[in-house]
Amino acid sequence: MDSGPAGTDPIAGELVTETFEYDGGRQVTVYVPPAPPEAVVFAGDGQLISQWGGYLEAADVPPTMIVAAHRTDDPDEMARIREYSPSFDEQRFAAHESFVVNDVRSWVSSRFSVALPAERTAVYGVSAGAELALALGLRHPEVYGAIFAASPGGGYRPPEELPSRLPRTYLVGGTQEPWFLENATRWADALRDAGADVVLTERVGDHGDPFWQAEFPLMVGWAFGG
């Protein structure tokens, strides 16, 4: 049993952290639910999102594993953005993409005997991490059947031509973060025009953890049942 998010009871699940060779030693933290996982959510910003299992335990959602690769230790925010958005540094993004899609996913399959189909697999992110979720979901719809994008940044915008196969997508933006809400709306419009199944939620809230934590179980419930 591990400590849950601040203000919650200890989680019933387990947190497992592994260090990979990528980028000189990059950690990935996995929240393992107390019951066999029926769904899995991959994410970046693992220092943050891997700790949110308690919010899922408190909600009426299927047992869901969180696999979250930690962000770079470089204090320069642009270093994170170059990994998360294909718009700035294609080589850096591609290296991180391969790490998450290939290395991390393969390790999860062997370490936890979890290899769920796309319809039970999502990719999630907040802020710049939502750009990563959108990019990975669009590039790998055979892996990620759903995209969860909370307060997406504007560095990565909808391409002129979207792929024919599109994951189901849940976007959320806050009324107190109008720039990010505008980006979420832009993506929702583009994906709907391309025929995707899209939910866009606008809520009272600002750019930060409490807003994203409250929406996370709703996203999981929408994609996987609750």
ChimeraX attribute file (.defattr): number of C-alpha atoms within 10 A of each C-alpha:
attribute: neighborCount
match mode: 1-to-1
recipient: residues
	/A:1	10
	/A:2	14
	/A:3	15
	/A:4	20
	/A:5	18
	/A:6	10
	/A:7	6
	/A:8	11
	/A:9	13
	/A:10	13
	/A:11	23
	/A:12	16
	/A:13	19
	/A:14	16
	/A:15	19
	/A:16	11
	/A:17	16
	/A:18	13
	/A:19	13
	/A:20	16
	/A:21	9
	/A:22	12
	/A:23	12
	/A:24	7
	/A:25	11
	/A:26	16
	/A:27	18
	/A:28	23
	/A:29	23
	/A:30	24
	/A:31	25
	/A:32	22
	/A:33	22
	/A:34	15
	/A:35	12
	/A:36	13
	/A:37	17
	/A:38	16
	/A:39	24
	/A:40	26
	/A:41	23
	/A:42	26
	/A:43	26
	/A:44	29
	/A:45	21
	/A:46	22
	/A:47	14
	/A:48	16
	/A:49	27
	/A:50	28
	/A:51	21
	/A:52	18
	/A:53	26
	/A:54	23
	/A:55	20
	/A:56	23
	/A:57	19
	/A:58	12
	/A:59	14
	/A:60	14
	/A:61	21
	/A:62	19
	/A:63	21
	/A:64	25
	/A:65	26
	/A:66	27
	/A:67	28
	/A:68	28
	/A:69	28
	/A:70	20
	/A:71	20
	/A:72	19
	/A:73	11
	/A:74	9
	/A:75	8
	/A:76	9
	/A:77	11
	/A:78	11
	/A:79	15
	/A:80	20
	/A:81	25
	/A:82	21
	/A:83	25
	/A:84	31
	/A:85	28
	/A:86	21
	/A:87	15
	/A:88	15
	/A:89	14
	/A:90	13
	/A:91	12
	/A:92	17
	/A:93	21
	/A:94	16
	/A:95	13
	/A:96	20
	/A:97	20
	/A:98	13
	/A:99	19
	/A:100	20
	/A:101	15
	/A:102	11
	/A:103	14
	/A:104	18
	/A:105	18
	/A:106	15
	/A:107	14
	/A:108	14
	/A:109	12
	/A:110	10
	/A:111	9
	/A:112	12
	/A:113	10
	/A:114	18
	/A:115	15
	/A:116	15
	/A:117	13
	/A:118	17
	/A:119	18
	/A:120	20
	/A:121	23
	/A:122	28
	/A:123	29
	/A:124	31
	/A:125	28
	/A:126	24
	/A:127	20
	/A:128	25
	/A:129	26
	/A:130	28
	/A:131	27
	/A:132	31
	/A:133	30
	/A:134	28
	/A:135	22
	/A:136	23
	/A:137	24
	/A:138	22
	/A:139	17
	/A:140	16
	/A:141	20
	/A:142	15
	/A:143	21
	/A:144	28
	/A:145	22
	/A:146	31
	/A:147	31
	/A:148	29
	/A:149	30
	/A:150	33
	/A:151	30
	/A:152	30
	/A:153	23
	/A:154	19
	/A:155	15
	/A:156	21
	/A:157	19
	/A:158	17
	/A:159	9
	/A:160	6
	/A:161	8
	/A:162	15
	/A:163	10
	/A:164	10
	/A:165	15
	/A:166	22
	/A:167	26
	/A:168	20
	/A:169	27
	/A:170	23
	/A:171	25
	/A:172	26
	/A:173	29
	/A:174	23
	/A:175	15
	/A:176	13
	/A:177	15
	/A:178	14
	/A:179	16
	/A:180	22
	/A:181	25
	/A:182	18
	/A:183	22
	/A:184	27
	/A:185	20
	/A:186	14
	/A:187	24
	/A:188	23
	/A:189	15
	/A:190	18
	/A:191	19
	/A:192	13
	/A:193	10
	/A:194	15
	/A:195	12
	/A:196	17
	/A:197	14
	/A:198	19
	/A:199	16
	/A:200	18
	/A:201	16
	/A:202	14
	/A:203	14
	/A:204	10
	/A:205	14
	/A:206	17
	/A:207	19
	/A:208	14
	/A:209	12
	/A:210	10
	/A:211	18
	/A:212	22
	/A:213	16
	/A:214	12
	/A:215	18
	/A:216	23
	/A:217	23
	/A:218	18
	/A:219	24
	/A:220	27
	/A:221	15
	/A:222	15
	/A:223	22
	/A:224	20
	/A:225	12
	/A:226	13
